[in-house]
Amino acid sequence: MRVGIYATPAVRDRGGIGWYVYYLLRGLLRLNEDFELVCYVDRGSLDLGRLDAWASDPRVRWRETPRWAIKFRAQRDGLDLYHGTNFRLQTVGRYGGVVTIYDGWLDRHPEYSTRLFGQRSAASRTSRAVWRARKVVTISQFSAREITELYGLPAERIEVVYCGVSEEFRPLRDPAAMAMLREKLALSPDEGFVLFVGGADPRKNHRVFLQAAAGQAARLGRRKLILVGDPVHRFGNYLETAKAVGLEGRVICPGRVSGMELRLLYSHADLFVFPSLYEGFGMPVLEAMACGAPVVTSDRSSLPEVAGDAALLANPDDPAELGQAMARALEDRALRDSLVAKGFERAKLFRWEESARQVMRVYRELCPPACSSGSCSSGNAASGDPHQHRPRIVSQSLAPDRSVGPALVPRPMSMRNILLLKLRYIGDVLLATPILRALRQALPDSRVTVAVYPGTEDVLRHNPDVAEVLLVDRSRFGTQAQFYHEVRKRGFDCVIDMTGNDRAEFTCLLSNIPVRIGFRESRRWRGWLAYTHEVDSPPEGTHRISRDLALLAPLGITAKPEPPTVWLTKEEEEQGGRLLQELGISPDGRLLVMFHPGARYWFKAWPAERFAQLADRLSSEAGCRVLIGGGAREQAVAAQIQELARCRPINITGRVDLRQFAAIVKCCALYIGNDNGSMHLAAAVGTPVIGLFGPSSPSEWTPYGTAEVTTIYKGLDCRDCYHPTCMRGEQSCMRQITVDEVFETARRLLSMPSGSRAQSVGDGSQERSA
């Protein structure tokens, strides 16, 4: 029996539905059953690292696909049955489909839909799935009645399968872990707390909970209120409500917490309150009981059915009644102990293993005996189904098979005319030169054309690996249309997209080029249409040169990362010396140090005053002459440094072009700058580099060069955030780089003989953690 299941909720950020699908999959694969499970997930969402060992069971296969394409892939996979887990039934198998409907909240209250036209679409979508399915699985008797009432489905087509409580939920008494959590939440050791889990979704009813707590503030004592979940929703806000009812200082909103943190909170809570207005099941109630927390919950929907007599029930519309129930549970020790004891016993009745067995019985009931015993699907193997006995998990696209490997592009195939797309900035284009070199070495008869943005083409001038450079003017639609037409007219054999943005993908889509190679990027469904060969993105932290080289794998080309190259002619190098003389810099034996204080984004820049202090120390203590380079954008910050520094550095910003700048940097003994394109340019011409990194990743962007490269950065836990704001204060990661450490690094590099400086690091890069 081969069953397909929509598994995206289990691998993305998990809410209630996500945990249901996760535990159901785990339970099914723990059963000693002969079946195959094909898990369909949205493209870019598959992260097997977030799953447990069960995800590698040989009975499971993973398929990455847009939802609309599940139908087509399922036909190729030869499903016997399909199980929709998100209120939809995207397709059916040979013997029909099963759909899980959790509740009827949006059909009962369409005004709370956050989707455009959600008031109509939610009801119609669910209704279609319910009537199309051969069996509807729901999670409580309450939800079964709702399905019958809302959609008119006969009760005999509905199967109630209760959710379970994972064995992970048990009393967790870890003083050290709890002490760390209290510190994180700013909760003192002697303060108790009342716990609420659910987010600011209106049906979770945080408003009445806070109103009830405000009405019983005296009886709550010094206890804080901890509200777990997203604190802001379209229809509600934790903190605004707390302020409105006078509890502003008593509410803690940690947002989403980890699984261990949630179990710690359940285990140490004085009381767990779950006053939801509407639930299909209400898993937090049982999770809290399993961890030993007394529970007060709503007397509505499925909650009385789930909680039984192990919780106090209250009217969720009445803050006074809910507040009285909370106070009773906190003050009456005997009642509290009774609730805890009954809660333990109640939670034991709900197990995911039993839930999985019930779902498996539904599958067996819908499939004929021959199929259920395994002979039905095994017939596919006899007919040549290559997926029948796959020994490991394989993540594949639902487009025509596009696995990654040397055999992807059939040989022999003409590769005489190749187009590379690098529609980024100067540093990005420079870091693409190793892939150009690798292409030329592997395919010496090929003609390589590179498409770049205007202003970056000088990086590729005189490069023998490039036959032609095409400029993509993005300022006007007409010029872009001309570019698309030109690409189609050229008759390229292959295009390699090293950009991955919308414009590059659109170029691939319209190009009519037979071989189109790009990365399978997270959340980018367009790649499925744009590329004929998709390459899995390398792990996070992979250097950009290595990352780009991975795109050659479909052509059967493997290459090691090499330093980027800027091809300066002899005349250009001589011009660099002449430019220095014109700037009044005579060859007096003093070492030249180039500063580049600019960055494309301000939060990647080291403060100007520190560049000024460093210039003074290099001048007075190391006898160096300091130049400040950059383009017109850096003129303001360069002028600020020049004004602050006593040594008066020489400002050349905006006075030379890119290639002249490269020639001047080649004459320098050292380059010091932020993470930007000029840093890579300096390394490419063989000048030692000190790169100052903050929110960007040195492992991805460290310059490669023939001389020594040192990156200075702070190993903060928030590093690599790439974010324009900082929770630690403005530019914290950059401001923590001190003048002393940069100066000491510079003095070390400047004291090395020039020959050894140029050969000190064989692999082209060195990182130093400060």
BELPELIN-V806644 format. One line per field, one symbol per residue. phi: phi as a letter, one per 20 degrees, with the letter a starting at -180 (. if undefined). psi: psi as a letter, one per 40 degrees, with the letter a starting at -180 (. if undefined). burial: 1 if it has 16 or more other C-alpha atoms within 10 Angstrom, else 0. A space follows every 10 residues. Layout:
phi=???
psi=???
burial=???
This chain:
phi=.ddebedggf degedffgfg fgfffffffe fecebdcdee cffnefcffe defffegfed cdceafffeg gffffffmfe bcdedcmccf bcegdnbcce deacgfefcf fefeeflffe ffffffffff efffbdecda fgffffffff dmffffedde cffcdfffeb gddcgfffff ffffeldffe eebddccrne ggffmfffgf fffffdgfff mefedddepg fccgdabgff ffffendged ddcfmfdfff fffffgfdff addceffbbf boggffffff enefcdbfed lefffeflee bedbffedgf fffffffgfe eeffffffff fffgfffffd cfffffffff ffgffeefgf fffoffffff ffenffefce ebfcecfefg gcfdrfefeg decfcecddd dcecdgffff feffffffff ffcfeedddd dcegndfffe fmffedebdd edeefcffff fffgffffff mfebcdeedm egfffffffe fmefdcdaee efmdffgfef decddfffgg nfffffffff fegfemdcbe fcffcdeeff ffffffffff ffendefenf fecedceebf cgfedfgfff fffffffffe edmedddddq effeffffff ffffefflge edfmdcefff ffffffeeea ccaffbffgf ffffenegcd dddceeeffe cgfdaeefcc ddbdfffdfm fldfdcfeog lgfeffeefg ffffffffff ffggffffcf cfenbbdcee
psi=hhhiiheddd eahhaddddd ddddddddee igigiihhhh iiheehgede iaddeeheei ihhhiideed ddddddefid ihhhefeigd iiadfaiihh hdafddddge eeheihfddd dddddddddd ddidhhhiei dddddddddd efhideehhh hiiahiedhi hhggdddddd ddddefhide hiihhhhdie hdeefddddd dddddfddee beiihhhiih ehideihddd ddddeffdee hhgeaiiidd dddddddehd ihhgfidhhd cfdddddddd efhihhiifi bedddddbee ihiiheehdd dddddddddd dhdddddddd dddddddeeh hddddddddd ddddddiidd ddeedddedd ddeeheedgh eihhhiieii hgihidedhi ihhhfehhhh hggaaddddd eedddddddd ddgdeihhhh hiiieeddde heheehdihh hhhedidddd dddddddddd fidihhhede idddddddde dfhdhhhiig ihegdddddd idhhhhhiih ehiddddddd eedeefhhii hiiihhghid dddddddddd ddeehigeei ihhhigeiid hdeehiiddd dddddddddd defihhihia addedddddd ddddhdegih heheeiaddd ddddddeiei hhiigidddd ddddeehihh hhiceihddd ehihieihhh hhihfieeif dfieiheeih fddddehidd dddddddddd eiiddddeed hdeeihihh.
burial=1111111111 1100010111 1111111110 0000111111 1111110000 0000111011 1111111011 1011001111 1111111111 1110111111 1111111001 0110000110 1110011011 1111111111 1111111000 1010000111 1111110011 1100000100 0000001000 0111111111 1111111111 1111111011 0011111111 1000011110 1100001001 1110010000 1111111111 1111111111 1111111111 1111111111 1111011001 1111111011 0111111011 0000010011 1111011001 1111111111 0111011000 1111011100 0000000100 0010111100 0111000110 0000101111 1111111111 1111111111 0000011111 1111011111 1010110011 1110000001 0011001000 0111111111 0001111110 1110111111 1001001101 1111111000 0111111111 1111111110 1111111100 0110011011 0000100000 1111111110 0011111111 1111111110 0101111111 1001101110 1101101111 1110010111 1111111111 1111111111 1111111111 1111111111 1111111111 1111000011 0000000000 1111101010 0110010011 0000001101 0001110000
